[in-house]
Amino acid sequence: MGGAAPAGIGQRNGTRLTGAARASLWHAFGDGTEVTFADLSGTNAVFFGSGLGGTWVQLGLDASMAISDTVSLFASGDYEVRVDSEQGHAIGGRIGVSSVGE
């Protein structure tokens, strides 16, 4: 379950800055996931498990700015915290350039 509150601001030079605040409530059912990695012949297998489980809240902020008709800059950040009997938190983010071909 989640929601977002978007906003946009136009600047005098014609560029547009947009942003959003996000909030989500997550709950994972079951024991988590398991992934196996191996070489091309199927040997040297390595197992990776993610045991996420539980309930957590995710809060995020997004921003983007068009610097031309085809190019935009963007940034996004998240903070996640467990809200059940377990403890834990995480932070994450992304920055980049987006280009659309004509």
DRENDO-1510 file (C-alpha; in Angstrom, 1 decimal, always signed):
<recs>
REC; n; res; u; v; w
REC; 1; MET; +0.0; +0.0; +0.0 .
REC; 2; GLY; +1.5; +3.4; -0.8 .
REC; 3; GLY; +0.9; +6.9; -2.1 .
REC; 4; ALA; +2.8; +9.8; -3.7 .
REC; 5; ALA; +2.5; +13.5; -3.7 .
REC; 6; PRO; +3.9; +15.0; -7.0 .
REC; 7; ALA; +4.7; +18.7; -7.6 .
REC; 8; GLY; +6.1; +20.7; -10.5 .
REC; 9; ILE; +7.7; +24.1; -10.8 .
REC; 10; GLY; +8.3; +26.0; -14.0 .
REC; 11; GLN; +11.3; +28.3; -14.1 .
REC; 12; ARG; +11.8; +31.6; -16.1 .
REC; 13; ASN; +14.3; +30.0; -18.5 .
REC; 14; GLY; +11.7; +27.4; -19.5 .
REC; 15; THR; +13.2; +24.4; -17.6 .
REC; 16; ARG; +10.8; +22.4; -15.5 .
REC; 17; LEU; +11.6; +20.9; -12.1 .
REC; 18; THR; +9.4; +18.1; -10.8 .
REC; 19; GLY; +9.5; +16.2; -7.6 .
REC; 20; ALA; +7.5; +13.7; -5.5 .
REC; 21; ALA; +7.4; +12.4; -2.0 .
REC; 22; ARG; +6.4; +8.7; -1.6 .
REC; 23; ALA; +5.4; +6.6; +1.3 .
REC; 24; SER; +4.7; +2.9; +1.2 .
REC; 25; LEU; +3.8; +0.2; +3.7 .
REC; 26; TRP; +5.2; -3.3; +2.8 .
REC; 27; HIS; +4.6; -6.7; +4.2 .
REC; 28; ALA; +6.3; -9.9; +2.9 .
REC; 29; PHE; +4.6; -13.2; +3.3 .
REC; 30; GLY; +6.6; -16.4; +3.4 .
REC; 31; ASP; +10.3; -17.2; +4.0 .
REC; 32; GLY; +11.9; -15.0; +1.4 .
REC; 33; THR; +13.7; -15.9; -1.8 .
REC; 34; GLU; +16.7; -18.0; -2.8 .
REC; 35; VAL; +18.8; -17.5; -6.0 .
REC; 36; THR; +21.5; -19.8; -7.3 .
REC; 37; PHE; +24.4; -18.6; -9.4 .
REC; 38; ALA; +26.7; -21.0; -11.3 .
REC; 39; ASP; +29.2; -20.9; -14.2 .
REC; 40; LEU; +28.2; -21.8; -17.8 .
REC; 41; SER; +28.8; -25.5; -17.2 .
REC; 42; GLY; +26.5; -25.4; -14.1 .
REC; 43; THR; +29.3; -26.1; -11.6 .
REC; 44; ASN; +30.6; -24.0; -8.7 .
REC; 45; ALA; +27.0; -23.1; -7.6 .
REC; 46; VAL; +26.6; -20.3; -5.0 .
REC; 47; PHE; +23.3; -19.8; -3.2 .
REC; 48; PHE; +22.0; -16.4; -2.1 .
REC; 49; GLY; +19.0; -16.0; +0.2 .
REC; 50; SER; +17.1; -12.8; +1.0 .
REC; 51; GLY; +14.9; -13.6; +4.0 .
REC; 52; LEU; +13.2; -10.2; +3.8 .
REC; 53; GLY; +10.0; -11.1; +5.6 .
REC; 54; GLY; +8.2; -8.8; +8.0 .
REC; 55; THR; +6.6; -5.4; +7.7 .
REC; 56; TRP; +8.4; -2.2; +6.8 .
REC; 57; VAL; +7.8; +1.4; +5.8 .
REC; 58; GLN; +9.5; +3.0; +2.8 .
REC; 59; LEU; +9.8; +6.8; +2.5 .
REC; 60; GLY; +11.2; +8.3; -0.7 .
REC; 61; LEU; +11.9; +11.6; -2.5 .
REC; 62; ASP; +12.2; +12.0; -6.3 .
REC; 63; ALA; +13.3; +15.0; -8.4 .
REC; 64; SER; +13.9; +15.6; -12.1 .
REC; 65; MET; +14.8; +18.6; -14.2 .
REC; 66; ALA; +14.6; +18.9; -18.0 .
REC; 67; ILE; +17.7; +20.6; -19.3 .
REC; 68; SER; +16.5; +20.3; -23.0 .
REC; 69; ASP; +13.7; +18.8; -24.9 .
REC; 70; THR; +15.3; +15.4; -24.9 .
REC; 71; VAL; +17.6; +15.3; -21.8 .
REC; 72; SER; +16.7; +15.3; -18.1 .
REC; 73; LEU; +18.6; +14.9; -14.9 .
REC; 74; PHE; +17.1; +12.9; -12.1 .
REC; 75; ALA; +17.7; +11.9; -8.4 .
REC; 76; SER; +15.8; +9.6; -6.1 .
REC; 77; GLY; +16.4; +8.6; -2.5 .
REC; 78; ASP; +14.7; +6.0; -0.2 .
REC; 79; TYR; +14.7; +5.2; +3.5 .
REC; 80; GLU; +13.3; +2.0; +4.7 .
REC; 81; VAL; +12.7; +0.9; +8.3 .
REC; 82; ARG; +11.2; -2.2; +9.9 .
REC; 83; VAL; +8.0; -1.6; +11.9 .
REC; 84; ASP; +7.5; -5.1; +13.3 .
REC; 85; SER; +9.2; -7.0; +16.1 .
REC; 86; GLU; +12.5; -7.1; +14.1 .
REC; 87; GLN; +15.0; -4.3; +13.8 .
REC; 88; GLY; +16.5; -3.0; +10.6 .
REC; 89; HIS; +16.7; -0.1; +8.2 .
REC; 90; ALA; +18.2; +0.7; +4.8 .
REC; 91; ILE; +18.9; +3.7; +2.6 .
REC; 92; GLY; +19.3; +3.8; -1.2 .
REC; 93; GLY; +19.5; +6.3; -4.0 .
REC; 94; ARG; +19.9; +6.8; -7.7 .
REC; 95; ILE; +21.2; +9.8; -9.8 .
REC; 96; GLY; +21.4; +9.9; -13.5 .
REC; 97; VAL; +20.7; +11.4; -16.9 .
REC; 98; SER; +17.7; +10.4; -19.0 .
REC; 99; SER; +17.6; +10.9; -22.8 .
REC; 100; VAL; +14.7; +10.4; -25.2 .
REC; 101; GLY; +15.4; +9.9; -28.9 .
REC; 102; GLU; +13.4; +11.7; -31.5 .
</recs>
